[in-house]
Amino acid sequence: MKKLVLIIFIAFATSCSPPSAGTLGGWDIIVFPLKEEKMESYLKQFYHQYPQFQVPTEKKYIEDYWKDAGYSFLKGKFFYIENEPSRIYYVTYVDAGFGVQHPEYTRIALRAVYKSENDRWYIKDKFSIKEQDDISEVFKNEIILRLEQLTETKSYIQK
Protein backbone atom coordinates (compact mmCIF):
# COMPACT_ATOMS: atom_id res chain seq x y z
CA MET A 1 0.00 0.00 0.00
CA LYS A 2 2.81 2.42 0.88
CA LYS A 3 4.41 1.75 -2.51
CA LEU A 4 1.14 2.57 -4.28
CA VAL A 5 0.79 5.86 -2.39
CA LEU A 6 4.42 6.71 -3.15
CA ILE A 7 3.98 5.92 -6.86
CA ILE A 8 0.81 8.04 -7.05
CA PHE A 9 2.53 10.92 -5.24
CA ILE A 10 5.57 10.78 -7.56
CA ALA A 11 3.35 10.59 -10.65
CA PHE A 12 1.30 13.56 -9.45
CA ALA A 13 4.34 15.63 -8.47
CA THR A 14 6.14 15.09 -11.76
CA SER A 15 3.12 15.47 -14.04
CA CYS A 16 1.90 18.79 -12.70
CA SER A 17 3.81 21.98 -13.19
CA PRO A 18 3.54 24.34 -10.26
CA PRO A 19 1.80 27.65 -10.90
CA SER A 20 4.16 30.45 -11.74
CA ALA A 21 3.85 34.18 -12.31
CA GLY A 22 6.25 33.75 -15.20
CA THR A 23 3.97 31.61 -17.33
CA LEU A 24 2.70 34.66 -19.18
CA GLY A 25 6.19 35.54 -20.33
CA GLY A 26 7.06 38.99 -21.51
CA TRP A 27 9.66 41.44 -22.59
CA ASP A 28 12.39 42.91 -20.37
CA ILE A 29 11.65 43.77 -16.76
CA ILE A 30 12.01 47.54 -16.38
CA VAL A 31 12.94 48.80 -12.92
CA PHE A 32 12.04 52.27 -11.65
CA PRO A 33 13.69 53.49 -8.43
CA LEU A 34 10.29 54.19 -6.82
CA LYS A 35 7.94 52.35 -4.53
CA GLU A 36 4.92 50.82 -6.27
CA GLU A 37 2.48 53.19 -4.54
CA LYS A 38 4.38 56.17 -5.92
CA MET A 39 4.39 54.61 -9.41
CA GLU A 40 0.61 54.20 -9.21
CA SER A 41 0.32 57.92 -8.54
CA TYR A 42 2.61 58.72 -11.47
CA LEU A 43 0.64 56.42 -13.77
CA LYS A 44 -2.53 58.35 -12.98
CA GLN A 45 -0.67 61.54 -13.88
CA PHE A 46 0.66 59.85 -17.02
CA TYR A 47 -2.84 59.04 -18.31
CA HIS A 48 -3.99 62.55 -17.45
CA GLN A 49 -1.01 64.19 -19.16
CA TYR A 50 -1.03 61.80 -22.14
CA PRO A 51 -4.68 60.84 -22.70
CA GLN A 52 -3.84 59.41 -26.13
CA PHE A 53 -2.48 56.32 -24.32
CA GLN A 54 -5.81 55.53 -22.67
CA VAL A 55 -7.73 52.72 -24.28
CA PRO A 56 -10.67 54.26 -26.20
CA THR A 57 -14.10 53.63 -24.69
CA GLU A 58 -15.19 51.47 -27.62
CA LYS A 59 -12.23 49.14 -26.98
CA LYS A 60 -12.59 48.83 -23.18
CA TYR A 61 -13.94 45.29 -23.66
CA ILE A 62 -10.41 44.29 -24.63
CA GLU A 63 -9.18 45.03 -21.10
CA ASP A 64 -11.80 42.65 -19.68
CA TYR A 65 -10.04 39.73 -21.34
CA TRP A 66 -7.32 39.80 -18.66
CA LYS A 67 -9.76 40.08 -15.78
CA ASP A 68 -11.87 37.23 -17.16
CA ALA A 69 -8.73 35.11 -17.69
CA GLY A 70 -7.82 35.46 -14.00
CA TYR A 71 -4.89 37.85 -14.36
CA SER A 72 -6.32 40.74 -12.33
CA PHE A 73 -3.87 39.93 -9.50
CA LEU A 74 -1.08 41.25 -11.77
CA LYS A 75 -2.54 44.77 -11.55
CA GLY A 76 -2.22 45.23 -15.28
CA LYS A 77 -2.09 48.58 -17.06
CA PHE A 78 -3.08 49.16 -20.65
CA PHE A 79 -1.47 51.56 -23.08
CA TYR A 80 -3.12 52.35 -26.37
CA ILE A 81 -0.70 52.94 -29.24
CA GLU A 82 -2.38 54.87 -32.04
CA ASN A 83 0.06 53.96 -34.80
CA GLU A 84 -1.43 52.16 -37.76
CA PRO A 85 -2.32 49.47 -37.13
CA SER A 86 -3.25 50.36 -33.56
CA ARG A 87 -2.02 48.25 -30.64
CA ILE A 88 -2.76 47.93 -26.97
CA TYR A 89 0.12 47.04 -24.67
CA TYR A 90 -0.62 45.01 -21.55
CA VAL A 91 1.92 45.90 -18.84
CA THR A 92 2.05 44.42 -15.35
CA TYR A 93 3.95 44.86 -12.14
CA VAL A 94 6.53 42.13 -11.55
CA ASP A 95 7.59 40.86 -8.13
CA ALA A 96 11.22 41.45 -7.28
CA GLY A 97 11.87 37.85 -6.38
CA PHE A 98 14.72 36.74 -4.15
CA GLY A 99 18.24 38.06 -4.11
CA VAL A 100 17.77 41.14 -6.29
CA GLN A 101 19.13 44.56 -5.53
CA HIS A 102 16.55 47.08 -4.34
CA PRO A 103 13.51 44.83 -3.91
CA GLU A 104 11.52 47.93 -2.92
CA TYR A 105 11.77 49.37 -6.45
CA THR A 106 8.92 49.09 -8.94
CA ARG A 107 9.30 46.51 -11.67
CA ILE A 108 7.09 46.47 -14.74
CA ALA A 109 7.08 44.38 -17.89
CA LEU A 110 5.25 44.41 -21.18
CA ARG A 111 3.43 41.06 -21.18
CA ALA A 112 1.21 41.01 -24.29
CA VAL A 113 0.16 43.07 -27.28
CA TYR A 114 -3.32 43.37 -28.74
CA LYS A 115 -3.43 43.53 -32.53
CA SER A 116 -6.48 45.41 -33.74
CA GLU A 117 -6.38 44.01 -37.26
CA ASN A 118 -7.36 40.54 -36.05
CA ASP A 119 -8.85 41.41 -32.64
CA ARG A 120 -6.47 39.17 -30.63
CA TRP A 121 -3.88 39.30 -27.86
CA TYR A 122 -0.39 37.94 -28.50
CA ILE A 123 2.42 37.08 -26.11
CA LYS A 124 6.03 37.79 -27.02
CA ASP A 125 6.77 34.33 -28.40
CA LYS A 126 4.09 34.73 -31.07
CA PHE A 127 5.98 37.61 -32.71
CA SER A 128 9.02 37.40 -34.95
CA ILE A 129 12.30 38.71 -33.51
CA LYS A 130 11.95 41.86 -35.64
CA GLU A 131 8.39 42.45 -34.40
CA GLN A 132 9.53 41.89 -30.80
CA ASP A 133 12.31 44.45 -31.27
CA ASP A 134 9.91 46.95 -32.90
CA ILE A 135 7.44 46.55 -30.04
CA SER A 136 10.25 47.01 -27.48
CA GLU A 137 11.37 50.17 -29.24
CA VAL A 138 7.88 51.66 -29.28
CA PHE A 139 7.37 50.72 -25.62
CA LYS A 140 10.65 52.34 -24.65
CA ASN A 141 10.16 55.52 -26.69
CA GLU A 142 6.45 56.07 -26.15
CA ILE A 143 5.91 54.84 -22.59
CA ILE A 144 9.14 54.31 -20.64
CA LEU A 145 10.85 57.56 -21.64
CA ARG A 146 7.71 59.55 -20.79
CA LEU A 147 7.46 57.79 -17.43
CA GLU A 148 11.09 58.63 -16.73
CA GLN A 149 10.44 62.30 -17.50
CA LEU A 150 7.32 62.34 -15.37
CA THR A 151 8.92 60.55 -12.40
CA GLU A 152 12.24 62.36 -12.82
CA THR A 153 14.01 59.03 -12.51
CA LYS A 154 16.06 56.78 -14.77
CA SER A 155 14.82 53.24 -15.25
CA TYR A 156 16.98 50.23 -16.01
CA ILE A 157 16.53 46.69 -17.27
CA GLN A 158 16.73 44.05 -14.56
CA LYS A 159 19.52 41.58 -15.22
C-alpha positions as a Markdown table, in Angstrom:
| # | Residue | x | y | z |
|---|---|---|---|---|
| 1 | Met | 0.0 | 0.0 | 0.0 |
| 2 | Lys | 2.8 | 2.4 | 0.9 |
| 3 | Lys | 4.4 | 1.7 | -2.5 |
| 4 | Leu | 1.1 | 2.6 | -4.3 |
| 5 | Val | 0.8 | 5.9 | -2.4 |
| 6 | Leu | 4.4 | 6.7 | -3.1 |
| 7 | Ile | 4.0 | 5.9 | -6.9 |
| 8 | Ile | 0.8 | 8.0 | -7.0 |
| 9 | Phe | 2.5 | 10.9 | -5.2 |
| 10 | Ile | 5.6 | 10.8 | -7.6 |
| 11 | Ala | 3.4 | 10.6 | -10.7 |
| 12 | Phe | 1.3 | 13.6 | -9.5 |
| 13 | Ala | 4.3 | 15.6 | -8.5 |
| 14 | Thr | 6.1 | 15.1 | -11.8 |
| 15 | Ser | 3.1 | 15.5 | -14.0 |
| 16 | Cys | 1.9 | 18.8 | -12.7 |
| 17 | Ser | 3.8 | 22.0 | -13.2 |
| 18 | Pro | 3.5 | 24.3 | -10.3 |
| 19 | Pro | 1.8 | 27.6 | -10.9 |
| 20 | Ser | 4.2 | 30.5 | -11.7 |
| 21 | Ala | 3.8 | 34.2 | -12.3 |
| 22 | Gly | 6.3 | 33.8 | -15.2 |
| 23 | Thr | 4.0 | 31.6 | -17.3 |
| 24 | Leu | 2.7 | 34.7 | -19.2 |
| 25 | Gly | 6.2 | 35.5 | -20.3 |
| 26 | Gly | 7.1 | 39.0 | -21.5 |
| 27 | Trp | 9.7 | 41.4 | -22.6 |
| 28 | Asp | 12.4 | 42.9 | -20.4 |
| 29 | Ile | 11.6 | 43.8 | -16.8 |
| 30 | Ile | 12.0 | 47.5 | -16.4 |
| 31 | Val | 12.9 | 48.8 | -12.9 |
| 32 | Phe | 12.0 | 52.3 | -11.6 |
| 33 | Pro | 13.7 | 53.5 | -8.4 |
| 34 | Leu | 10.3 | 54.2 | -6.8 |
| 35 | Lys | 7.9 | 52.4 | -4.5 |
| 36 | Glu | 4.9 | 50.8 | -6.3 |
| 37 | Glu | 2.5 | 53.2 | -4.5 |
| 38 | Lys | 4.4 | 56.2 | -5.9 |
| 39 | Met | 4.4 | 54.6 | -9.4 |
| 40 | Glu | 0.6 | 54.2 | -9.2 |
| 41 | Ser | 0.3 | 57.9 | -8.5 |
| 42 | Tyr | 2.6 | 58.7 | -11.5 |
| 43 | Leu | 0.6 | 56.4 | -13.8 |
| 44 | Lys | -2.5 | 58.4 | -13.0 |
| 45 | Gln | -0.7 | 61.5 | -13.9 |
| 46 | Phe | 0.7 | 59.9 | -17.0 |
| 47 | Tyr | -2.8 | 59.0 | -18.3 |
| 48 | His | -4.0 | 62.6 | -17.4 |
| 49 | Gln | -1.0 | 64.2 | -19.2 |
| 50 | Tyr | -1.0 | 61.8 | -22.1 |
| 51 | Pro | -4.7 | 60.8 | -22.7 |
| 52 | Gln | -3.8 | 59.4 | -26.1 |
| 53 | Phe | -2.5 | 56.3 | -24.3 |
| 54 | Gln | -5.8 | 55.5 | -22.7 |
| 55 | Val | -7.7 | 52.7 | -24.3 |
| 56 | Pro | -10.7 | 54.3 | -26.2 |
| 57 | Thr | -14.1 | 53.6 | -24.7 |
| 58 | Glu | -15.2 | 51.5 | -27.6 |
| 59 | Lys | -12.2 | 49.1 | -27.0 |
| 60 | Lys | -12.6 | 48.8 | -23.2 |
| 61 | Tyr | -13.9 | 45.3 | -23.7 |
| 62 | Ile | -10.4 | 44.3 | -24.6 |
| 63 | Glu | -9.2 | 45.0 | -21.1 |
| 64 | Asp | -11.8 | 42.7 | -19.7 |
| 65 | Tyr | -10.0 | 39.7 | -21.3 |
| 66 | Trp | -7.3 | 39.8 | -18.7 |
| 67 | Lys | -9.8 | 40.1 | -15.8 |
| 68 | Asp | -11.9 | 37.2 | -17.2 |
| 69 | Ala | -8.7 | 35.1 | -17.7 |
| 70 | Gly | -7.8 | 35.5 | -14.0 |
| 71 | Tyr | -4.9 | 37.9 | -14.4 |
| 72 | Ser | -6.3 | 40.7 | -12.3 |
| 73 | Phe | -3.9 | 39.9 | -9.5 |
| 74 | Leu | -1.1 | 41.2 | -11.8 |
| 75 | Lys | -2.5 | 44.8 | -11.6 |
| 76 | Gly | -2.2 | 45.2 | -15.3 |
| 77 | Lys | -2.1 | 48.6 | -17.1 |
| 78 | Phe | -3.1 | 49.2 | -20.6 |
| 79 | Phe | -1.5 | 51.6 | -23.1 |
| 80 | Tyr | -3.1 | 52.4 | -26.4 |
| 81 | Ile | -0.7 | 52.9 | -29.2 |
| 82 | Glu | -2.4 | 54.9 | -32.0 |
| 83 | Asn | 0.1 | 54.0 | -34.8 |
| 84 | Glu | -1.4 | 52.2 | -37.8 |
| 85 | Pro | -2.3 | 49.5 | -37.1 |
| 86 | Ser | -3.3 | 50.4 | -33.6 |
| 87 | Arg | -2.0 | 48.3 | -30.6 |
| 88 | Ile | -2.8 | 47.9 | -27.0 |
| 89 | Tyr | 0.1 | 47.0 | -24.7 |
| 90 | Tyr | -0.6 | 45.0 | -21.5 |
| 91 | Val | 1.9 | 45.9 | -18.8 |
| 92 | Thr | 2.1 | 44.4 | -15.3 |
| 93 | Tyr | 3.9 | 44.9 | -12.1 |
| 94 | Val | 6.5 | 42.1 | -11.5 |
| 95 | Asp | 7.6 | 40.9 | -8.1 |
| 96 | Ala | 11.2 | 41.5 | -7.3 |
| 97 | Gly | 11.9 | 37.9 | -6.4 |
| 98 | Phe | 14.7 | 36.7 | -4.2 |
| 99 | Gly | 18.2 | 38.1 | -4.1 |
| 100 | Val | 17.8 | 41.1 | -6.3 |
| 101 | Gln | 19.1 | 44.6 | -5.5 |
| 102 | His | 16.5 | 47.1 | -4.3 |
| 103 | Pro | 13.5 | 44.8 | -3.9 |
| 104 | Glu | 11.5 | 47.9 | -2.9 |
| 105 | Tyr | 11.8 | 49.4 | -6.5 |
| 106 | Thr | 8.9 | 49.1 | -8.9 |
| 107 | Arg | 9.3 | 46.5 | -11.7 |
| 108 | Ile | 7.1 | 46.5 | -14.7 |
| 109 | Ala | 7.1 | 44.4 | -17.9 |
| 110 | Leu | 5.2 | 44.4 | -21.2 |
| 111 | Arg | 3.4 | 41.1 | -21.2 |
| 112 | Ala | 1.2 | 41.0 | -24.3 |
| 113 | Val | 0.2 | 43.1 | -27.3 |
| 114 | Tyr | -3.3 | 43.4 | -28.7 |
| 115 | Lys | -3.4 | 43.5 | -32.5 |
| 116 | Ser | -6.5 | 45.4 | -33.7 |
| 117 | Glu | -6.4 | 44.0 | -37.3 |
| 118 | Asn | -7.4 | 40.5 | -36.0 |
| 119 | Asp | -8.9 | 41.4 | -32.6 |
| 120 | Arg | -6.5 | 39.2 | -30.6 |
| 121 | Trp | -3.9 | 39.3 | -27.9 |
| 122 | Tyr | -0.4 | 37.9 | -28.5 |
| 123 | Ile | 2.4 | 37.1 | -26.1 |
| 124 | Lys | 6.0 | 37.8 | -27.0 |
| 125 | Asp | 6.8 | 34.3 | -28.4 |
| 126 | Lys | 4.1 | 34.7 | -31.1 |
| 127 | Phe | 6.0 | 37.6 | -32.7 |
| 128 | Ser | 9.0 | 37.4 | -35.0 |
| 129 | Ile | 12.3 | 38.7 | -33.5 |
| 130 | Lys | 12.0 | 41.9 | -35.6 |
| 131 | Glu | 8.4 | 42.5 | -34.4 |
| 132 | Gln | 9.5 | 41.9 | -30.8 |
| 133 | Asp | 12.3 | 44.5 | -31.3 |
| 134 | Asp | 9.9 | 46.9 | -32.9 |
| 135 | Ile | 7.4 | 46.5 | -30.0 |
| 136 | Ser | 10.2 | 47.0 | -27.5 |
| 137 | Glu | 11.4 | 50.2 | -29.2 |
| 138 | Val | 7.9 | 51.7 | -29.3 |
| 139 | Phe | 7.4 | 50.7 | -25.6 |
| 140 | Lys | 10.7 | 52.3 | -24.7 |
| 141 | Asn | 10.2 | 55.5 | -26.7 |
| 142 | Glu | 6.5 | 56.1 | -26.1 |
| 143 | Ile | 5.9 | 54.8 | -22.6 |
| 144 | Ile | 9.1 | 54.3 | -20.6 |
| 145 | Leu | 10.9 | 57.6 | -21.6 |
| 146 | Arg | 7.7 | 59.5 | -20.8 |
| 147 | Leu | 7.5 | 57.8 | -17.4 |
| 148 | Glu | 11.1 | 58.6 | -16.7 |
| 149 | Gln | 10.4 | 62.3 | -17.5 |
| 150 | Leu | 7.3 | 62.3 | -15.4 |
| 151 | Thr | 8.9 | 60.5 | -12.4 |
| 152 | Glu | 12.2 | 62.4 | -12.8 |
| 153 | Thr | 14.0 | 59.0 | -12.5 |
| 154 | Lys | 16.1 | 56.8 | -14.8 |
| 155 | Ser | 14.8 | 53.2 | -15.3 |
| 156 | Tyr | 17.0 | 50.2 | -16.0 |
| 157 | Ile | 16.5 | 46.7 | -17.3 |
| 158 | Gln | 16.7 | 44.0 | -14.6 |
| 159 | Lys | 19.5 | 41.6 | -15.2 |
